[in-house]
Amino acid sequence: MIQIGLCQIAQSFGYEEINDGQVYEEEVSSALLAEELGYDLVSMVEHHFEDYALCPDNFVYLAHLAAQTTRIKLMTGAVIVPWHTQPLRIAERAALLDQLCNGRLILGLGRGLSRREYAQMGISMDESRERFDEAVPIVMEALETGVMEAHDGRFFKQPKAQIRPKPIRTFKGRAAQVAMSGDSVIEAAKNGLKMMQFMYKPTEVHKQEVDTYAEHYRNHHEAAPPIPFFVDFCVCDTNADRAAENADRHVRRYLLSLMHHYEMMGDHFADVQGYEEYGEGAKAMQTAGLEAVADDYLASQTWGTPQQILDKIHARREILGAYDILLVTRFAGLPYNVLERTMKTFASEVMPELRSWGGPETIAA
């Protein structure tokens, strides 16, 4: 059965006269509502310094949710590995949170894309790929064995260390990696992690990346790869005109915040090691222009009436196959009553139909 959950971003951009505490009040309220309505999981990003997204520690946030929930899975979406200069701390915090939530943690890992965040962390973006690739295997191995073995790498020096509290459950099948570039897709497969992508490319391109992931996963593990997570910005409403109006206003506004935070149309990606693919994307967006980029982005997200949303997901599945669904429902000034309507309408009128479709938990050969 597919998983259906929330991806939260703790955004204050677009919300007038809101303080940071109110951001968290709304995110926590929607997370608790998700458990009540039967969603499978809630995920929180890691971002720093700006109103684009303001969750500097998703382990802390999810621990807060763990104390108030009993069933829903809790996912880091994701821990940005290169910003954590000691991988041991990632393993320790994951082990502790998994204890506190009684095995409900899904550990999501990512590499990061924001030049500003890297600069303020004092870490070179040129090192991000190598830092990520060096850290992730030793974190995952420590969570399997309860021991981080001695390590003497380029970026990390680690004496042998016990993980306490000791992990008592395997993280195999409970770990994911954000994989938005070709090298990250391959690395996710190599690490045996579930692939997670934000939906903004043409569906056929996402399909090519899923196929690449599946091929490399099988080559490395001689096992069937798990179906991917795909993340969408969602407005669900029984009133088609109202859904279209809210999606047009708020999804476009969110894109502006994304373009600013990541400098997505900037020239700098071409000169940063490991981000050349984003440099090519920036050139394409510069050629197309922001208005065309916004049109494509809006069209790629999941919004509309329940039937329109079901039709879109069905059409995607015809190309991609089955996938687990993460919905961003609070973003760019979208009022809480609209968020609540989206979550309730999706849960009552979309989710039962999606569950009836079924689908495999692994990607078919």
C-alpha positions as semicolon CSV with decimal commas, in nm:
position;residue;x (nm);y (nm);z (nm)
1;M;0,000;0,000;0,000
2;I;0,129;0,347;-0,088
3;Q;0,215;0,596;0,185
4;I;0,046;0,937;0,192
5;G;0,183;1,212;0,413
6;L;0,270;1,575;0,466
7;C;0,596;1,751;0,389
8;Q;0,622;2,060;0,610
9;I;0,855;2,351;0,534
10;A;0,793;2,597;0,822
11;Q;0,767;2,895;0,588
12;S;0,694;3,250;0,699
13;F;0,738;3,400;0,350
14;G;0,406;3,532;0,222
15;Y;0,243;3,549;0,565
16;E;0,185;3,907;0,674
17;E;0,233;4,000;1,038
18;I;0,320;3,649;1,150
19;N;0,596;3,569;1,398
20;D;0,809;3,257;1,401
21;G;0,615;3,111;1,692
22;Q;0,293;3,129;1,493
23;V;0,461;2,943;1,206
24;Y;0,526;2,653;1,440
25;E;0,180;2,668;1,596
26;E;0,029;2,615;1,250
27;E;0,274;2,343;1,149
28;V;0,221;2,150;1,473
29;S;-0,156;2,186;1,445
30;S;-0,154;2,052;1,090
31;A;0,074;1,763;1,188
32;L;-0,165;1,661;1,467
33;L;-0,457;1,696;1,225
34;A;-0,273;1,464;0,984
35;E;-0,263;1,190;1,247
36;E;-0,631;1,243;1,323
37;L;-0,727;1,221;0,954
38;G;-0,529;0,905;0,883
39;Y;-0,226;1,034;0,694
40;D;0,068;0,796;0,715
41;L;0,355;1,030;0,790
42;V;0,469;1,386;0,845
43;S;0,804;1,516;0,725
44;M;0,995;1,834;0,812
45;V;1,276;1,996;0,614
46;E;1,601;2,143;0,748
47;H;1,663;2,506;0,654
48;H;1,830;2,802;0,821
49;F;1,838;3,181;0,847
50;E;1,556;3,294;0,613
51;D;1,176;3,311;0,592
52;Y;1,188;3,061;0,305
53;A;1,190;2,783;0,566
54;L;1,296;2,809;0,927
55;C;1,354;2,468;1,081
56;P;1,721;2,448;1,185
57;D;1,675;2,111;1,360
58;N;1,409;1,874;1,236
59;F;1,507;1,613;1,497
60;V;1,394;1,854;1,770
61;Y;1,072;1,934;1,588
62;L;0,986;1,569;1,530
63;A;1,066;1,483;1,892
64;H;0,805;1,742;1,989
65;L;0,554;1,568;1,762
66;A;0,654;1,228;1,895
67;A;0,532;1,328;2,240
68;Q;0,190;1,428;2,103
69;T;0,122;1,145;1,856
70;T;0,098;0,768;1,870
71;R;0,066;0,636;1,516
72;I;0,191;0,867;1,244
73;K;0,544;0,815;1,108
74;L;0,793;1,100;1,152
75;M;1,041;1,182;0,876
76;T;1,338;1,413;0,848
77;G;1,288;1,556;0,504
78;A;1,581;1,594;0,508
79;V;1,885;1,624;0,737
80;I;2,137;1,819;0,526
81;V;2,437;1,600;0,586
82;P;2,727;1,832;0,484
83;W;2,613;2,095;0,736
84;H;2,664;1,844;1,019
85;T;3,041;1,837;1,048
86;Q;3,037;1,530;1,275
87;P;2,836;1,237;1,126
88;L;2,835;1,071;1,469
89;R;2,585;1,334;1,586
90;I;2,341;1,245;1,307
91;A;2,351;0,877;1,405
92;E;2,310;0,955;1,776
93;R;2,016;1,188;1,725
94;A;1,843;0,945;1,489
95;A;1,884;0,661;1,739
96;L;1,745;0,873;2,022
97;L;1,446;1,002;1,825
98;D;1,366;0,650;1,707
99;Q;1,358;0,538;2,071
100;L;1,131;0,826;2,171
101;C;0,881;0,767;1,890
102;N;0,883;0,387;1,926
103;G;1,027;0,312;1,584
104;R;0,825;0,561;1,381
105;L;1,126;0,752;1,241
106;I;1,203;0,763;0,870
107;L;1,553;0,908;0,831
108;G;1,568;1,134;0,527
109;L;1,908;1,267;0,418
110;G;2,003;1,540;0,170
111;R;2,294;1,738;0,030
112;G;2,163;2,097;0,020
113;L;2,146;2,353;-0,257
114;S;2,154;2,701;-0,102
115;R;2,475;2,898;-0,146
116;R;2,373;3,133;0,136
117;E;2,321;2,852;0,385
118;Y;2,653;2,691;0,294
119;A;2,831;3,025;0,335
120;Q;2,679;3,093;0,677
121;M;2,764;2,740;0,788
122;G;3,124;2,809;0,689
123;I;3,132;2,509;0,453
124;S;3,226;2,521;0,087
125;M;2,959;2,402;-0,156
126;D;3,243;2,255;-0,362
127;E;3,285;1,996;-0,086
128;S;2,918;1,902;-0,054
129;R;2,919;1,596;-0,277
130;E;3,228;1,443;-0,120
131;R;3,118;1,528;0,235
132;F;2,780;1,366;0,175
133;D;2,925;1,059;0,008
134;E;3,178;1,008;0,287
135;A;2,934;1,061;0,575
136;V;2,620;0,871;0,473
137;P;2,763;0,515;0,463
138;I;2,920;0,548;0,808
139;V;2,598;0,693;0,954
140;M;2,386;0,413;0,812
141;E;2,632;0,145;0,922
142;A;2,640;0,288;1,276
143;L;2,261;0,275;1,293
144;E;2,268;-0,091;1,189
145;T;2,541;-0,206;1,428
146;G;2,516;0,041;1,715
147;V;2,882;0,130;1,666
148;M;3,047;0,397;1,455
149;E;3,374;0,234;1,366
150;A;3,701;0,426;1,355
151;H;3,713;0,636;1,041
152;D;3,997;0,840;0,892
153;G;3,863;1,011;0,582
154;R;3,921;1,333;0,398
155;F;3,659;1,527;0,592
156;F;3,584;1,320;0,901
157;K;3,814;1,174;1,166
158;Q;3,629;0,946;1,404
159;P;3,754;0,718;1,682
160;K;3,539;0,412;1,739
161;A;3,225;0,517;1,928
162;Q;2,920;0,342;2,072
163;I;2,578;0,477;1,972
164;R;2,376;0,527;2,289
165;P;2,091;0,473;2,318
166;K;2,173;0,173;2,104
167;P;1,952;0,137;1,795
168;I;1,717;-0,157;1,847
169;R;1,549;-0,159;1,504
170;T;1,696;-0,170;1,157
171;F;1,674;0,141;0,942
172;K;1,666;-0,069;0,626
173;G;1,347;0,034;0,455
174;R;1,321;0,339;0,682
175;A;1,573;0,573;0,522
176;A;1,548;0,801;0,220
177;Q;1,761;1,044;0,024
178;V;1,661;1,359;-0,160
179;A;1,788;1,297;-0,512
180;M;1,727;1,584;-0,752
181;S;2,042;1,551;-0,963
182;G;2,179;1,261;-1,162
183;D;2,469;1,193;-0,927
184;S;2,237;1,201;-0,623
185;V;2,003;0,952;-0,790
186;I;2,293;0,710;-0,833
187;E;2,423;0,772;-0,482
188;A;2,080;0,702;-0,330
189;A;2,075;0,368;-0,511
190;K;2,429;0,286;-0,400
191;N;2,344;0,364;-0,036
192;G;2,029;0,151;-0,050
193;L;1,810;0,451;0,035
194;K;1,461;0,527;-0,095
195;M;1,469;0,804;-0,356
196;M;1,282;1,125;-0,275
197;Q;1,214;1,395;-0,536
198;F;1,026;1,724;-0,545
199;M;0,798;1,727;-0,847
200;Y;0,891;2,005;-1,086
201;K;1,052;1,844;-1,390
202;P;0,854;1,696;-1,679
203;T;0,711;1,361;-1,571
204;E;0,911;1,184;-1,841
205;V;1,235;1,321;-1,692
206;H;1,137;1,201;-1,345
207;K;1,066;0,862;-1,502
208;Q;1,415;0,849;-1,654
209;E;1,563;0,921;-1,311
210;V;1,347;0,656;-1,144
211;D;1,467;0,405;-1,403
212;T;1,830;0,504;-1,345
213;Y;1,782;0,470;-0,970
214;A;1,620;0,128;-1,007
215;E;1,896;-0,001;-1,237
216;H;2,176;0,107;-1,004
217;Y;1,991;-0,016;-0,695
218;R;1,957;-0,364;-0,843
219;N;2,321;-0,366;-0,949
220;H;2,440;-0,275;-0,599
221;H;2,197;-0,477;-0,390
222;E;2,054;-0,756;-0,606
223;A;1,712;-0,668;-0,469
224;A;1,401;-0,485;-0,584
225;P;1,427;-0,107;-0,520
226;P;1,159;0,067;-0,314
227;I;0,913;0,295;-0,492
228;P;1,011;0,664;-0,462
229;F;0,867;0,951;-0,262
230;F;0,737;1,240;-0,471
231;V;0,659;1,577;-0,308
232;D;0,387;1,813;-0,438
233;F;0,237;2,143;-0,336
234;C;-0,131;2,072;-0,286
235;V;-0,458;2,265;-0,279
236;C;-0,764;2,037;-0,268
237;D;-1,116;2,183;-0,276
238;T;-1,459;2,069;-0,390
239;N;-1,494;2,414;-0,553
240;A;-1,284;2,404;-0,871
241;D;-1,264;2,781;-0,918
242;R;-1,155;2,839;-0,559
243;A;-0,895;2,565;-0,583
244;A;-0,754;2,714;-0,903
245;E;-0,747;3,065;-0,756
246;N;-0,565;2,958;-0,439
247;A;-0,320;2,738;-0,627
248;D;-0,241;3,010;-0,880
249;R;-0,180;3,270;-0,611
250;H;0,013;3,066;-0,356
251;V;0,205;2,814;-0,567
252;R;0,338;3,099;-0,783
253;R;0,428;3,296;-0,471
254;Y;0,606;2,993;-0,327
255;L;0,808;2,962;-0,647
256;L;0,931;3,319;-0,599
257;S;1,057;3,229;-0,252
258;L;1,228;2,918;-0,389
259;M;1,393;3,109;-0,673
260;H;1,526;3,368;-0,427
261;H;1,644;3,122;-0,162
262;Y;1,827;2,891;-0,399
263;E;1,919;3,157;-0,658
264;M;1,791;2,907;-0,911
265;M;1,850;3,131;-1,213
266;G;2,198;3,232;-1,098
267;D;2,520;3,171;-1,286
268;H;2,710;3,045;-0,981
269;F;2,605;2,678;-1,011
270;A;2,821;2,631;-1,318
271;D;3,130;2,709;-1,111
272;V;3,048;2,492;-0,807
273;Q;3,178;2,137;-0,805
274;G;2,892;1,885;-0,804
275;Y;2,624;2,132;-0,913
276;E;2,691;2,149;-1,286
277;E;2,348;1,999;-1,362
278;Y;2,185;2,289;-1,178
279;G;2,395;2,527;-1,387
280;E;2,242;2,381;-1,702
281;G;1,898;2,416;-1,545
282;A;1,965;2,780;-1,461
283;K;2,055;2,852;-1,823
284;A;1,733;2,689;-1,941
285;M;1,527;2,895;-1,696
286;Q;1,703;3,216;-1,800
287;T;1,613;3,140;-2,161
288;A;1,251;3,054;-2,083
289;G;1,193;3,347;-1,846
290;L;1,040;3,353;-1,500
291;E;0,679;3,369;-1,616
292;A;0,713;3,052;-1,825
293;V;0,897;2,878;-1,541
294;A;0,613;2,970;-1,304
295;D;0,350;2,840;-1,549
296;D;0,529;2,505;-1,575
297;Y;0,579;2,483;-1,201
298;L;0,213;2,551;-1,128
299;A;0,106;2,289;-1,382
300;S;0,336;2,028;-1,228
301;Q;0,183;2,047;-0,878
302;T;-0,120;1,863;-0,735
303;W;-0,421;2,091;-0,701
304;G;-0,787;2,106;-0,795
305;T;-1,101;1,918;-0,706
306;P;-1,069;1,565;-0,568
307;Q;-1,143;1,421;-0,912
308;Q;-0,893;1,651;-1,085
309;I;-0,628;1,545;-0,836
310;L;-0,709;1,177;-0,881
311;D;-0,689;1,219;-1,258
312;K;-0,349;1,386;-1,231
313;I;-0,208;1,121;-0,999
314;H;-0,345;0,845;-1,223
315;A;-0,185;1,001;-1,530
316;R;0,147;1,027;-1,347
317;R;0,131;0,668;-1,230
318;E;0,078;0,557;-1,588
319;I;0,427;0,695;-1,656
320;L;0,607;0,665;-1,322
321;G;0,443;0,359;-1,172
322;A;0,336;0,361;-0,808
323;Y;0,495;0,616;-0,575
324;D;0,454;0,737;-0,218
325;I;0,295;1,080;-0,187
326;L;0,409;1,375;0,026
327;L;0,198;1,690;0,015
328;V;0,304;2,042;0,111
329;T;-0,020;2,203;0,234
330;R;0,109;2,513;0,415
331;F;0,316;2,759;0,210
332;A;0,349;3,116;0,081
333;G;0,071;3,281;0,276
334;L;-0,191;3,010;0,224
335;P;-0,442;3,070;0,508
336;Y;-0,479;2,801;0,771
337;N;-0,849;2,750;0,694
338;V;-0,755;2,671;0,333
339;L;-0,485;2,429;0,454
340;E;-0,741;2,261;0,680
341;R;-0,992;2,232;0,397
342;T;-0,725;2,081;0,173
343;M;-0,621;1,822;0,430
344;K;-0,978;1,721;0,519
345;T;-1,103;1,708;0,160
346;F;-0,801;1,510;0,045
347;A;-0,839;1,267;0,336
348;S;-1,210;1,208;0,282
349;E;-1,239;1,215;-0,097
350;V;-0,896;1,142;-0,247
351;M;-0,717;0,916;0,000
352;P;-0,973;0,631;0,003
353;E;-0,962;0,608;-0,376
354;L;-0,583;0,615;-0,384
355;R;-0,567;0,337;-0,129
356;S;-0,811;0,128;-0,333
357;W;-0,572;0,143;-0,629
358;G;-0,309;-0,042;-0,431
359;G;0,024;-0,084;-0,602
360;P;0,358;-0,248;-0,533
361;E;0,602;-0,125;-0,269
362;T;0,895;-0,196;-0,501
363;I;0,977;-0,092;-0,857
364;A;0,906;-0,365;-1,108
365;A;1,194;-0,486;-1,323
